[in-house]
Amino acid sequence: MPAPAPAVASTTGPQAEPRLSLQRQEIAADTTAIRSLDWDRSRFDIEFGLRNGTTYNSFLVRGERTALIDTSHLKFAGSWLPLLEEQIDPKAIDHLIVSHTEPDHSGLIGHLLELNPEIEIVASKVAIQFLEDQVHRPFRSRAVKSGEELDLGTNPESGVRHRFAFLSAPNLHWPDTIFSFDHGTGILYTCDAFGLHYCSEDLFDVDPGAIAPDFRFYYECLMGPNARSVLQAMKRMDALPEISTIAVGHGPLLRHHLSLWLDDYRSWSSERSAGETYVAVCYVSQYGFCDRLSQAIAHGIDKAGAQVQLVDLRATDTQELSALVGEAAAVVVPTWPAEPDADLQASVGTLLAALKPKQWVACYDAFGGNDQPIDTVAGQLRALGQKSAFEPLRIRQVPHTGDYQRCEEAGTDLGQLLTKARTIAAMKALDGDLDKALGRLSGGLYVVTARQGEGPDARSGAMVASWVSQASFDPPGITVAVAKDRAIEALMQVDDRFVLNILGEHNHQELLRHFLRRFPPGADRFAGVSTLDGMATGGPVLGDALAFLGCRVVQRLEGPDHWIIYAVVEQGNVADTQAHTAVHHRKVGNHY
Ligand SMILES: Cc1cc2nc3c(=O)[nH]c(=O)nc-3n(C[C@H](O)[C@H](O)[C@H](O)COP(=O)(O)O)c2cc1C
């Protein structure tokens, strides 16, 4: 046995930027967590902005035989493998359990196979197929699904028997995901599910208040669009004996407040799955940029309060595919390879045959390199006279942040088509007198602007707002109520900066007319408007604004249909000290 390493080993990589370090710690009998800490990672998947970096967690479990659960991101090759070798001779690892094949967890599988070509890879059937393409070398494998087990036997020192039960968890958030439950320690390894992008030395959820916003944000971006799949997986989890810890693949492990996190997942997913109407967002897993683009669209749909079902054309069987597509209110489809393999060809055939005349349909470029032309796909989708939900999303270069923003906004437009009737009904439901009384609340008139990133990664947004109020003196702070389906909402996360442009009494009509237009997805909302760039951090100052405040988001309070965003004011100036702010008087409370 190798000499024991210190309880926490922290090695900083050779480069000063970005900061990478490793952490190793025992978490239960015969069980070691090896966490790769990526302190500065600022982008992940879709347009998912990271504020607190992330971690990639792997685990070593020693019974009579030994299993490693997941590896790490390729960027940790120089430090993760040596740390693993300090723990164990890689040749002595019998099994590598692969929770799913996303590169941030599977990036070092090829390296591990070089060190130990005999290791048996235990994963879902789909994951093993994907890995064959990823590692380009033969390997021993065992495909597992719900109800199957892997027994590592009893550790001779601790006397604990490590017997793994597997649970299929497709779409959480990759099509090939499995959870593994160790009966010996009560630890459930879930990788992406229940995770969060949060990098700190805290191995466990010791401070739930600190991590709750990131836990929620992660759920919304990655799990919300798969809410039905979350509930299915949780049903399988309910049949397990008591879970002591959820060992996630990103962020701190969940142990001290387990029921809190589980209750959150259950209630958020139940809320999202109530009702029958949903959009089927199809994608071809691991083809071009399909995974991420489909997630951006799904996230946009979800923001509008409509339900989404992500459907992997490669991994969903014919019967299920036919049902998922046929029963959807709207169907979004990627371009598929011009020369698909026989299975994919069959899936595309099933998909087209399952479409119904009254559905909304739309398509997006997978940008896979050799796709069917998007107009051909659009034409095939509307063969029965289906309605177009949004213009085909053409992607002409490797997708950048702006493309993901466009996908998200197109998704929100589609979601709003489906929730329109519900929104109008809710507006009409207000009691008449109450409605009129509420309408006597008045506010100023403002345009919120935000801009992030540079060049092709730049994203920007603007919206007219009147639900704005000063909320603190010291430091000066304001609140803005932002509807959950606003495009600009994505740019108003904690620590993001934005500008509140205060409109003048005699000078606001033009600006209102401009910013209240309906903009197509991804449109530049500032074209044709005078802006003073560089005046404030966070967004353009409008040349015709009376005053501006440069703000930084500190907190977001979730209301039923709006986020109440509290921000501190860091900058400000007035163009005309004599002029008054435009005031917005209303008659009813069910409109702005
Ligand atoms: C007078 C007025 C005040 C508004 N105030 C707010 C507000 O405070 N919060 C909000 O989310 N939307 C508000 N809106 C709605 C948005 O400005 C507008 O619908 C939005 O820019 C379009 O949505 P999108 O940016 O998501 O495409 C207001 C609209 C009007 C006409």
The ligand as an SDF file (V2000), in Angstrom:
LIG
                    3D

 31 33  0  0  0  0  0  0  0  0999 V2000
  -44.3110   51.3080  -18.8720 C   0  0  0  0  0  0  0  0  0  0  0  0
  -43.6720   49.9570  -18.7940 C   0  0  0  0  0  0  0  0  0  0  0  0
  -42.9790   49.5650  -17.6770 C   0  0  0  0  0  0  0  0  0  0  0  0
  -42.3790   48.3030  -17.5830 C   0  0  0  0  0  0  0  0  0  0  0  0
  -41.7210   47.9320  -16.4480 N   0  0  0  0  0  0  0  0  0  0  0  0
  -41.2060   46.6930  -16.3490 C   0  0  0  0  0  0  0  0  0  0  0  0
  -40.5350   46.2700  -15.1590 C   0  0  0  0  0  0  0  0  0  0  0  0
  -40.3700   47.0070  -14.2130 O   0  0  0  0  0  0  0  0  0  0  0  0
  -40.0500   44.9980  -15.1260 N   0  0  0  0  0  0  0  0  0  0  0  0
  -40.1840   44.1580  -16.1710 C   0  0  0  0  0  0  0  0  0  0  0  0
  -39.7250   43.0070  -16.0850 O   0  0  0  0  0  0  0  0  0  0  0  0
  -40.7850   44.5280  -17.3190 N   0  0  0  0  0  0  0  0  0  0  0  0
  -41.2960   45.7710  -17.4340 C   0  0  0  0  0  0  0  0  0  0  0  0
  -41.9230   46.1480  -18.5770 N   0  0  0  0  0  0  0  0  0  0  0  0
  -41.9940   45.2160  -19.7250 C   0  0  0  0  0  0  0  0  0  0  0  0
  -40.7370   45.2530  -20.5490 C   0  0  0  0  0  0  0  0  0  0  0  0
  -40.1410   46.4770  -20.6600 O   0  0  0  0  0  0  0  0  0  0  0  0
  -40.9010   44.7540  -21.9870 C   0  0  0  0  0  0  0  0  0  0  0  0
  -41.9910   43.9670  -22.1120 O   0  0  0  0  0  0  0  0  0  0  0  0
  -39.6690   44.0360  -22.3630 C   0  0  0  0  0  0  0  0  0  0  0  0
  -38.6660   44.9350  -22.7040 O   0  0  0  0  0  0  0  0  0  0  0  0
  -39.8020   43.0150  -23.5110 C   0  0  0  0  0  0  0  0  0  0  0  0
  -39.3910   41.8000  -23.0550 O   0  0  0  0  0  0  0  0  0  0  0  0
  -37.9950   41.1150  -23.4850 P   0  0  0  0  0  0  0  0  0  0  0  0
  -36.9240   42.1260  -23.2220 O   0  0  0  0  0  0  0  0  0  0  0  0
  -37.8590   39.9410  -22.5730 O   0  0  0  0  0  0  0  0  0  0  0  0
  -38.1440   40.7680  -24.9340 O   0  0  0  0  0  0  0  0  0  0  0  0
  -42.4970   47.4130  -18.6620 C   0  0  0  0  0  0  0  0  0  0  0  0
  -43.1990   47.8020  -19.8170 C   0  0  0  0  0  0  0  0  0  0  0  0
  -43.7900   49.0610  -19.8710 C   0  0  0  0  0  0  0  0  0  0  0  0
  -44.5460   49.4390  -21.0960 C   0  0  0  0  0  0  0  0  0  0  0  0
  1  2  1  0
  2  3  1  0
  2 30  2  0
  3  4  2  0
  4  5  1  0
  4 28  1  0
  5  6  2  0
  6  7  1  0
  6 13  1  0
  7  8  2  0
  7  9  1  0
  9 10  1  0
 10 11  2  0
 10 12  1  0
 12 13  2  0
 13 14  1  0
 14 15  1  0
 14 28  1  0
 15 16  1  0
 16 17  1  0
 16 18  1  0
 18 19  1  0
 18 20  1  0
 20 21  1  0
 20 22  1  0
 22 23  1  0
 23 24  1  0
 24 25  2  0
 24 26  1  0
 24 27  1  0
 28 29  2  0
 29 30  1  0
 30 31  1  0
M  END
$$$$
